[in-house]
């Protein structure tokens, strides 16, 4: 089972940027599909972006053109670069690793977009 630790969240003004990091341990993530999810208060957790072990990326429509997911397998780390942030991006962001039916989650990092 892979363990995941997110970092990089915080408070940012609308239009600002943040980069989230997810460091994995316990397993090499190069074979995993990695994803970033988010959950806002009172809402269901949603998939924001994912990247396959081959590097194919997928984004929810609301973040296309603003967010970029990437992975550095040598560092066992996945990133989410978030630009042009909006108040509606406010949520707890979770890192996810998937291999077949095996799922692992991080503890989450809070992102707050507010003036």
Wavefront OBJ file of the C-alpha trace (Angstrom):
o trace
v 0.000 0.000 0.000
v 1.320 3.408 -0.935
v 1.257 6.265 1.553
v 0.604 9.782 0.255
v 1.357 13.169 1.819
v 0.087 16.392 0.242
v 1.491 19.868 0.758
v 1.360 23.297 -0.818
v -2.119 24.434 0.078
v -2.912 27.805 1.580
v -4.727 31.086 1.195
v -4.426 32.876 -2.132
v -6.193 35.786 -3.763
v -8.351 35.294 -6.852
v -6.158 35.131 -9.922
v -3.243 33.766 -7.940
v -1.360 30.492 -8.210
v -0.445 27.552 -6.016
v 1.452 24.336 -6.619
v 0.388 21.262 -4.712
v 2.767 18.367 -4.172
v 2.018 14.761 -3.301
v 4.939 12.662 -2.102
v 4.491 8.898 -2.107
v 6.213 6.272 -0.005
v 5.900 2.549 0.453
v 5.717 1.860 -3.247
v 7.025 3.204 -6.522
v 4.292 5.269 -8.167
v 5.479 4.889 -11.738
v 2.971 2.082 -12.293
v 0.059 3.940 -10.672
v -2.546 6.255 -12.101
v -2.331 9.350 -9.931
v -5.068 11.865 -9.359
v -6.041 15.011 -7.542
v -9.537 15.254 -6.090
v -11.185 18.052 -4.169
v -14.075 18.395 -1.788
v -15.750 21.664 -0.923
v -17.994 22.032 2.149
v -21.353 20.413 1.527
v -20.292 18.965 -1.810
v -19.188 15.568 -3.032
v -15.557 14.813 -3.683
v -14.760 15.316 -7.361
v -11.902 14.350 -9.616
v -9.938 17.427 -10.658
v -7.138 15.890 -12.709
v -5.476 12.552 -13.304
v -2.327 11.275 -14.981
v -1.813 7.706 -16.094
v 1.392 5.732 -15.764
v 1.944 6.524 -19.438
v 1.527 10.259 -18.897
v -1.977 10.710 -20.297
v -3.758 13.523 -18.474
v -7.412 14.227 -17.862
v -9.087 17.299 -16.351
v -12.531 18.291 -15.181
v -13.911 20.968 -17.492
v -13.897 23.679 -14.823
v -10.079 23.624 -14.501
v -9.021 23.016 -18.111
v -6.497 25.606 -19.205
v -5.799 26.669 -15.612
v -4.507 23.549 -13.829
v -1.707 21.208 -14.863
v -0.991 17.801 -13.364
v 2.474 16.318 -13.693
v 4.548 13.555 -12.187
v 8.205 13.031 -11.367
v 8.619 9.308 -10.951
v 12.241 9.697 -9.884
v 11.044 11.721 -6.906
v 7.907 9.610 -6.403
v 5.958 12.874 -6.518
v 2.902 14.227 -8.306
v 2.170 17.926 -8.695
v -0.849 20.066 -9.404
v -0.022 23.531 -10.715
v -3.036 25.767 -10.227
v -3.166 29.132 -11.994
v -5.864 31.796 -12.308
v -7.476 30.514 -9.142
v -11.120 31.331 -8.476
v -13.128 31.383 -5.245
v -14.975 28.294 -6.454
v -11.671 26.387 -6.386
v -11.759 26.588 -2.599
v -11.722 23.047 -1.217
v -9.652 20.383 0.470
v -7.481 18.788 -2.203
v -6.637 15.097 -1.951
v -4.016 13.058 -3.738
v -5.014 9.601 -4.948
v -3.091 6.601 -6.241
v -4.850 3.855 -8.150
v -3.616 0.459 -9.304
v -6.399 -1.852 -10.378
v -8.808 -1.955 -7.443
v -6.189 -0.697 -5.002
v -6.813 2.895 -3.903
v -4.752 5.090 -1.613
v -5.545 8.582 -0.338
v -3.592 11.349 1.298
v -4.860 13.365 4.241
v -5.675 16.421 2.138
v -4.480 20.010 1.960
v -6.724 23.063 2.232
v -6.850 25.566 -0.620
v -8.713 28.797 0.036
v -9.169 31.398 -2.681
v -10.385 34.664 -1.227
v -9.679 38.368 -1.262
l 1 2 3 4 5 6 7 8 9 10 11 12 13 14 15 16 17 18 19 20 21 22 23 24 25 26 27 28 29 30 31 32 33 34 35 36 37 38 39 40 41 42 43 44 45 46 47 48 49 50 51 52 53 54 55 56 57 58 59 60 61 62 63 64 65 66 67 68 69 70 71 72 73 74 75 76 77 78 79 80 81 82 83 84 85 86 87 88 89 90 91 92 93 94 95 96 97 98 99 100 101 102 103 104 105 106 107 108 109 110 111 112 113 114 115
